[in-house]
Structures are given as structure tokens and as C-alpha cells.
């Protein structure tokens, strides 16, 4: 199973990366600080997704040898400070939207432009609302389908 995960350096992304690697998946990961796991199935690239103009080049370097993706998990995201909107700096909001939304658009555009076959795409909201079980189920189904 081939999986691309953003935000795989901690939290849900790291847990999902670990689970998929334990199931012998090949995981391409991209996060600001890089994935701390060491595994021969992990292809990881530290990258700040808020730098949109060089994101396509980073994707090219990471995924150049990938022929298909069974699962894309767009998990990267930043929360920012919880405060009144009037007290929130517009640059902070810009950064949050750049990471949480625009980077996903750049990634999806890159996948479409390359005509890279993808079976399933899951965003951070689906992960946080309980679809992690669906991801695990999809991983198990793909794993079973690949076995003779």
C-alpha cells in the first residue's frame, strides 16, 4: 500500500504513519519538522507547507518514484492562538489559511497535473471526526487485496 501523509511528525499523522508502516505500507511523509520514525518503508521530507511557491518542487523530489497512491491523508494543520478575532493579527490568520487550506490545493493540483492515480483522499477534518477507523479499514482492505 502506498500512502502520502502530511503532518506526520506528531499526533494523528505520526500515529497513522506508525500503524501503516507496521502493516508494511510505503509511506511518503511531509511535515515541517520531519517524521521521527526510522523505517525502510518511510520516505520522508521535512518541509514547511506554508511555503506554497516551492511546495510543487518539494512534492516532485519526494514523490518522483511513486507510481500510484492508495491513500492521501492531508493531515497537516495549525491552530493558532485562541483569542477574539479583533485581537488576532491578520498575518497569523494568513499563515493558518495557507497551511490548512491553500497547501492542500497545491498538493491536489500537483497530483492532478501529474495524473498520479489515487484511490482515496482524506482531510484533517475527517480524521478528527472519527474516520481514522475508515482509514485503518481502507489500509487493511488494500493490504488484503495486495496479498496473493
C-alpha positions as CSV (number, residue, x, y, z in Angstrom):
1,X,0.0,0.0,0.0
2,X,1.3,3.4,-1.0
3,X,0.3,6.3,1.3
4,X,1.1,10.1,1.3
5,X,0.6,11.8,4.7
6,X,1.2,15.5,5.5
7,X,1.7,16.4,9.1
8,X,3.2,13.1,10.1
9,X,5.7,14.3,12.6
10,X,3.3,14.2,15.6
11,X,-0.2,13.5,16.7
12,X,-2.6,11.7,14.4
13,X,-0.2,11.8,11.4
14,X,2.6,10.2,13.3
15,X,0.2,7.5,14.8
16,X,-1.2,6.8,11.3
17,X,2.3,6.6,9.8
18,X,3.4,4.2,12.5
19,X,0.3,2.0,12.0
20,X,0.7,1.9,8.3
21,X,4.4,1.1,8.5
22,X,3.6,-1.8,10.9
23,X,1.3,-3.1,8.1
24,X,4.2,-2.9,5.6
25,X,2.9,0.1,3.8
26,X,5.2,2.5,2.0
27,X,4.6,5.9,3.5
28,X,5.7,9.2,1.9
29,X,5.5,11.9,4.6
30,X,5.8,15.6,4.6
31,X,5.9,17.8,7.7
32,X,7.6,20.8,9.0
33,X,10.0,19.0,11.4
34,X,10.1,15.6,9.6
35,X,8.9,12.3,10.9
36,X,10.9,10.9,13.9
37,X,10.4,7.3,12.9
38,X,13.1,5.2,11.2
39,X,11.7,2.6,8.9
40,X,12.8,1.3,5.5
41,X,9.2,1.8,4.3
42,X,9.3,5.5,5.2
43,X,10.2,8.2,2.6
44,X,10.0,11.5,4.5
45,X,10.8,15.1,3.6
46,X,10.8,17.9,6.1
47,X,9.1,20.8,4.5
48,X,7.1,23.8,5.7
49,X,3.8,23.6,3.9
50,X,3.2,27.4,4.3
51,X,5.9,28.0,1.6
52,X,3.5,27.5,-1.3
53,X,5.8,28.6,-4.2
54,X,8.3,25.8,-3.6
55,X,5.8,23.1,-2.5
56,X,5.4,21.6,-6.0
57,X,9.2,21.2,-6.2
58,X,9.3,19.5,-2.8
59,X,6.5,17.2,-3.9
60,X,8.4,16.3,-7.0
61,X,11.5,15.5,-5.1
62,X,9.6,13.3,-2.6
63,X,7.2,11.5,-4.9
64,X,9.2,11.3,-8.1
65,X,9.4,7.5,-7.9
66,X,5.8,7.0,-6.8
67,X,3.6,5.4,-9.5
68,X,0.3,5.4,-7.6
69,X,-1.1,6.3,-4.2
70,X,-3.7,4.2,-2.5
71,X,-4.4,6.8,0.2
72,X,-3.6,10.6,0.5
73,X,-4.0,11.9,4.1
74,X,-4.0,15.7,4.2
75,X,-3.5,15.9,7.9
76,X,-1.1,18.9,8.3
77,X,-2.6,21.9,10.1
78,X,-2.0,24.7,12.5
79,X,-4.4,26.1,15.1
80,X,-3.0,29.4,16.1
81,X,-3.8,31.3,19.3
82,X,-7.4,31.1,20.6
83,X,-8.5,34.6,21.1
84,X,-11.0,37.2,20.0
85,X,-10.9,37.8,16.2
86,X,-10.3,41.5,16.8
87,X,-7.2,40.7,18.7
88,X,-5.9,38.3,16.0
89,X,-3.2,39.6,13.7
90,X,-4.1,39.2,10.0
91,X,-0.7,37.7,9.3
92,X,-1.4,34.9,11.8
93,X,-4.7,34.2,10.0
94,X,-3.0,34.3,6.7
95,X,-0.5,31.6,7.9
96,X,-3.2,29.4,9.3
97,X,-5.2,29.5,6.0
98,X,-2.0,29.0,3.9
99,X,-1.2,25.8,5.9
100,X,-4.7,24.5,6.5
101,X,-6.3,25.2,3.1
102,X,-4.0,26.5,0.3
103,X,-1.3,23.9,0.8
104,X,-3.9,21.2,0.2
105,X,-5.0,22.9,-3.0
106,X,-1.4,23.0,-4.2
107,X,-0.9,19.3,-3.3
108,X,-4.1,18.2,-5.1
109,X,-3.3,20.4,-8.1
110,X,0.2,18.7,-8.3
111,X,-1.4,15.2,-8.1
112,X,-3.9,16.1,-10.8
113,X,-1.3,17.6,-13.1
114,X,1.0,14.6,-12.8
115,X,-2.0,12.3,-13.4
116,X,-0.9,10.3,-10.4
117,X,-3.5,7.6,-9.7
118,X,-5.1,8.0,-6.2
119,X,-7.6,5.7,-4.6
120,X,-8.7,7.7,-1.6
121,X,-8.2,11.2,-0.2
122,X,-8.9,12.1,3.5
123,X,-8.5,15.5,5.0
124,X,-7.8,16.5,8.6
125,X,-11.4,17.1,9.4
126,X,-12.4,13.5,8.6
127,X,-9.5,12.2,10.7
128,X,-10.6,14.2,13.7
129,X,-14.3,13.3,13.3
130,X,-13.7,9.6,13.6
131,X,-12.8,8.5,10.1
132,X,-9.5,7.2,11.4
133,X,-11.3,3.8,11.7
134,X,-12.2,4.2,8.0
135,X,-8.5,4.9,7.2
136,X,-7.4,1.8,9.1
137,X,-10.1,-0.2,7.4
138,X,-9.1,1.0,4.0
139,X,-5.5,0.2,4.8
140,X,-6.5,-3.3,5.9
141,X,-8.6,-3.8,2.8
142,X,-5.8,-2.6,0.5
143,X,-3.3,-4.8,2.3
144,X,-5.6,-7.9,1.9
145,X,-6.2,-7.1,-1.8
146,X,-2.4,-7.0,-2.4
147,X,-1.8,-10.4,-0.8
148,X,-1.9,-13.4,-3.1
